[in-house]
């Protein structure tokens, strides 16, 4: 398995690091689908997909404590544009790019999947503005989808992503919510969420799933016993759902 650390950053508050682990199966296939994970810069989170022949990428984006929204989605979209600009070099199919993430990463995966072409979310000053930032498949594990959903209690302090209370910035909260941007062009989605999640309520995934069904977009929802850390407590089950989803959505066979 090959792993490369690649800096895609321009001048800015944080380098955007990309690590690409590729299995030996990747060498034997001419063009591969690509799956990007948004859980930080640790490529190990994608090893189960790399072993199935995907080119896998794990990006490092600016966190809520370092920069306010929309810096995070700008970093993610920059990474997608970078991948397309280097598709030939990396032997990936630019028409088959999927993203997934856990918690905050699940939110960003959902947002990159629903907000293609929304200028204030593109972050084109990050580079490769001539490339498309759209993706063809999205999976979210316990990710927020609708920040101003009334049953989600956030407390009275500032919400770290916005620097203000959510109720004081409803337009920003709506802009940051994948739910807001569902359209007839939204790619297939998969949700894996713990029924007992006390950090991001499972209703977040359920509402987004229902919104996608209303829009007649492909979607699947897997609610499993567990809390917010099902990526660790139910790792095998989570990986099974993600593997099956990306195989279908990106038309990939091992």
Residue pairs with C-beta under 8 A, 6 or more apart in sequence:
1 21
1 22
1 23
1 24
1 47
1 50
1 51
2 20
2 21
2 22
3 19
3 20
3 21
3 43
4 19
4 20
5 17
5 18
5 19
6 17
6 18
6 19
6 20
7 15
7 16
7 17
7 18
8 16
8 17
8 18
8 78
8 79
8 82
8 127
9 15
9 16
9 17
9 126
10 125
10 126
10 127
12 126
13 62
13 66
13 67
13 71
14 60
14 62
14 66
14 67
14 75
15 60
16 59
16 60
16 61
16 75
16 78
16 79
16 126
17 41
17 59
17 60
18 57
18 58
18 59
18 60
18 79
18 82
19 41
19 42
19 43
19 57
19 58
20 43
20 55
20 56
20 57
20 90
21 43
21 46
21 47
21 50
21 56
22 50
22 55
22 56
23 50
23 51
23 52
23 53
25 51
25 52
25 53
25 254
26 32
26 50
26 53
26 54
26 55
26 91
29 53
30 91
31 91
31 92
31 93
32 53
32 54
32 55
32 91
32 92
32 93
32 252
33 54
33 55
33 92
33 93
33 96
33 97
33 98
33 246
33 250
33 251
33 252
34 54
34 55
34 56
34 57
34 83
34 90
34 92
34 93
34 96
34 97
34 98
35 46
35 49
35 54
35 55
35 56
35 57
35 97
35 98
35 99
35 100
35 137
35 246
35 250
36 56
36 57
36 58
36 59
36 79
36 80
36 83
36 97
36 98
36 99
36 100
36 135
37 45
37 46
37 56
37 57
37 58
37 59
37 99
37 100
37 101
37 105
38 59
38 61
38 76
38 99
38 100
38 101
38 104
38 105
38 106
38 108
38 109
39 45
39 58
39 101
39 102
39 103
39 105
40 58
40 60
40 105
41 58
41 59
41 60
42 58
43 50
43 56
43 58
45 58
45 102
46 54
46 56
46 57
46 58
47 56
48 239
48 242
48 243
49 56
49 242
49 243
49 246
50 56
52 243
52 247
52 252
52 254
53 252
53 254
54 246
54 250
54 252
55 90
55 91
55 92
57 79
57 83
59 75
59 76
59 79
61 71
61 72
61 75
61 76
61 79
61 108
62 71
62 72
62 75
63 72
63 104
64 72
64 104
64 160
64 161
65 160
68 161
68 162
68 163
69 161
69 162
69 172
69 176
70 120
70 121
70 123
70 175
70 176
71 123
72 104
72 108
72 161
73 108
73 111
73 112
73 115
73 121
73 123
73 176
74 121
74 122
74 123
74 126
75 123
75 126
76 99
76 108
76 111
76 112
77 112
77 121
77 122
77 123
77 126
77 133
78 123
78 126
78 127
78 128
78 133
80 97
80 99
80 112
80 131
80 132
80 133
80 134
80 135
81 126
81 127
81 128
81 129
81 131
81 132
81 133
82 127
82 128
82 131
83 90
83 92
83 94
83 97
84 94
84 97
84 128
84 131
84 132
85 128
85 130
85 131
87 93
87 94
95 136
96 136
96 250
96 251
96 252
97 135
97 136
97 137
98 135
98 136
98 137
98 138
98 139
98 246
98 249
98 250
99 108
99 109
99 112
99 113
99 135
99 137
99 138
99 139
100 106
100 109
100 138
100 139
100 140
100 141
100 242
100 246
101 107
101 108
101 109
101 139
101 140
101 141
101 143
102 141
102 142
102 143
102 231
103 141
103 142
103 143
103 199
103 200
103 228
104 143
104 144
104 161
105 143
106 139
106 140
106 141
106 142
106 143
106 144
107 140
107 143
107 144
107 145
107 176
107 178
108 143
109 138
109 139
109 140
109 143
110 138
110 140
110 143
110 145
110 178
110 189
110 208
111 121
111 176
111 177
111 178
111 181
112 133
112 135
112 138
113 135
113 137
113 138
113 178
113 186
113 187
113 189
114 138
114 178
114 180
114 181
114 182
114 183
114 186
115 121
115 178
115 181
116 132
116 133
116 134
116 185
117 134
118 181
120 175
121 175
122 133
134 187
135 187
136 187
136 188
136 249
136 250
137 187
137 188
137 190
137 245
137 246
137 249
137 250
138 187
138 188
138 189
138 190
139 189
139 190
139 191
139 192
139 242
139 245
139 246
140 189
140 190
140 191
140 192
140 193
140 205
140 208
141 191
141 192
141 193
141 230
141 231
141 238
141 242
142 192
142 193
142 194
142 197
142 199
142 200
142 205
142 228
142 230
142 231
143 191
143 200
143 204
143 205
144 177
144 200
144 204
145 177
145 178
145 179
145 204
145 205
145 207
145 208
146 152
146 177
146 178
146 179
146 180
146 204
146 207
146 208
147 159
147 166
147 173
147 174
147 176
147 177
148 166
148 167
148 170
148 173
148 174
148 177
149 203
149 204
149 207
151 201
151 203
152 200
152 201
152 203
152 204
154 165
154 166
156 165
157 165
158 164
158 165
159 165
159 166
161 176
162 169
162 172
162 173
162 176
164 172
166 173
174 180
178 208
179 207
179 208
179 211
182 208
182 211
182 212
182 215
182 217
183 215
184 215
184 216
184 217
186 212
186 215
186 217
187 217
187 218
187 249
188 217
188 218
188 219
188 245
188 248
188 249
189 208
189 209
189 212
189 217
189 218
189 219
189 220
190 219
190 220
190 221
190 222
190 241
190 242
190 245
190 249
191 205
191 206
191 208
191 209
191 219
191 220
191 221
191 222
192 205
192 222
192 224
192 230
192 238
192 241
192 242
193 200
193 202
193 204
193 205
193 206
193 221
193 222
193 223
193 224
193 230
194 202
194 223
194 224
194 225
194 226
194 227
194 228
194 229
194 230
194 234
195 202
195 223
195 224
195 225
195 226
196 225
196 226
196 227
197 226
197 227
197 228
197 230
198 227
198 228
199 227
199 228
200 228
202 223
205 221
205 223
206 221
206 223
208 219
209 219
209 220
209 221
212 218
212 219
213 219
218 249
220 245
222 241
224 230
224 234
224 237
224 238
225 234
226 233
226 234
227 233
230 237
230 238
231 238
246 252
247 253
247 254
